[in-house]
């Protein structure tokens, strides 16, 4: 199928300084947990996108000096020749596909905690970082300024030697150049402070020096937050933003523009809960008014119609993307070939980002289970080992894990029967997607549903059986399948069992009229009273999402939380706007409180720290003193138990108990995946389904095969960036 001609503009090349970008698809810098320490991972992940049609791939933020050390997180580094060698692995692989490679040179100032290097970062003025903990910078004198500018120049030379085509002087997310430009950070009274021209001086001088050093060989880019979205006193696009663009325009070959800062960079990498694709267009349009250079805009672009509009209307020249390139490395090629319904649309959950925020473990993706696994497991998002087996596989459960497992098995050539009592693929995600702001999460279901329907047409023996009766162990033993995968999911606890006490709560019972589980709220079959209390022991999205849903519907909502409410939403960048939303809706939170018992219409709550300031030995069988523990009653009309989940694994356990009957019934193996194995993130549930399908012919697919690790071996000579080979199972 050919692409729609109106999308041709997306495939027109564009000049960027001394380089030519082959099309308008540009993977902006983003963190994956590879850095320069895992050259195989870095090279394989970025080059996968080059293979999939992206015109340029960038590293994550890349430290130029030990003074810019972000440990405990994982950044790239270009401190020495070892880093040059390791990063060249990426540029070599990217260049094989005719794409450009870019490096985002980073100096963090006070936002660099330097926990490994123990160096002292430098900044325009001395202040404590509002993002890090107990991190201050030294105020630069003129010698410091010259020295740090030379760090950029030296790093640019190393970047050129590593094969990079595009060299960034990174000034978004409140890192060093922007710290000079932004009066929030810059309190200087000399030639580098005060007026806009003075505050811009450090950045302009640095660009000029880097350009003089490598500008004939590399395109010079800068990433600029044109608006910190805090209003007066910081950077506003129509005040300092556009003026700086005019000043710096002669020194750059490409503008990579965004908004926000590091403390709330969810205003840039906006989660779909709060922001639709293209939400930064209002700011990007201002840049195009004053710049004569190519302008790159970001905004989680996944729709070729929207991309085409951005370019044809002159809002931006290049489509920048991080998250969409993770969800579908082949997005450009699918658009080019007119395979629009094969695109794995980014759902904007920001789970990819969460791993960097946690501290830099390898990135994961809810939509694309192969993200981060390209090198260490040899997985390719579009290629699968073709089976010669005639085995038929029964997959019980069509939720995130089961539908992914069935899809990969069919892609591999297996005959698959996907069986579910629900009327639609998607499992619990169908309900979750009805919660406020989470509608785009249904793209996860939609992609799998579309692909499964296509695959079933190719394999006439495969079946998607929805809306069926629940299967028993007898049914499965008699089904005739060679292998069975159980993906029956999980449910919220009806008795209040939780992570704090590991026990049920006396009086908790969701069969009562005035108590509900989250599923019962989303089903809408049970009446909910005016005064709602949400009892929370979960640290992700469910409690605040239900609070928002019910508050909007007119209920008076109180959250009693014994854990940090929505803690994981810090990592997905949803937390600040989620808290603002609950505040504006009048939702009350009682943090550090939990429940000791429940009676009709009321629950007894207590402060979890109320048993005194220290614990002393009291002898066996004697509980800690509770003289200071305060208990009080809180009344409700409806109580929602968001206390924990449990696997729905009874069917698997029944089959396991009858393992002696498997062989006689032709069953070679029964495997447990997704939430049925253990409740988890949707991304992790999807991964388990994908992995078992990839490894279904191994001796025991229940347990993962070892993956390749990139490690330094004790006692071995130091060999940065040893030889590696990208291997795909095709």
Buried (B, 14 or more C-beta within 10 A) or exposed (E): EEBEEEBEEBBEEBEBBBBBBBBBBBBBBBBBBBBBBBBBBBBBBBBBBBBBBBBBBBBBBBBBBBBBBBBEBBBBBBBEEBBBBBBBBBBBBBBEBEBBBBBBBBBBBBBBBBEEBEEEBBBBBEBEBBBBEEBBBBBBEEEEBEBBBBBBBBBBBBBBBBBBBBBBBBBBBBBBBBBBBBBBBBEBEEEBBBEBEBBBBBBBBBBBBBBEBBBEBBBBBBBBBBBBBBEEEBBBBEEBBBBBBEBBBEBBBBBBBBBBBBBBBBBBBBBBBBBEBBBBBEBBBBBBEBBEBBBBBBBBBBBBEBBBBBBEEEBBBBBBBBBBBBBBBBBBBBBBBBEBEBBBBBBBBBBBBBBBBBEBEBBBBBBBBBBBBBBBBBBBBBEBBEBEBEBBBBBBBBBBBBBBBBBBBBBBBBBBBBBBBBEEBBBBBBBBBBBBBBEBBBBBBBBBBBBBEEBBEEBEEBBBEEEEEEBEBEBBBEBEBBBBBBBBBBBBBBBBBBEBBEEBBBBBBBEBEBBBBBEBBBEEEBEBBEBBBBBBBBBBBBBBBBBBBBBEEEBBBBBBBBBBBBEBBBBBBBBBBBBEBBEEBEBEBBBBBBBBBBEEBBBBBBBBEBBEEEEEEEEEEEEEEEEEBEEEEBEBBBBBBBBBBBBBBEBBEBBBEBEEEBEEEBBEBBBBBBBBBBBBBBBBBBBBBBBBBBBBBEEEBBEBEEEBEBEEEEEEEEEBBBEBEBBBBE
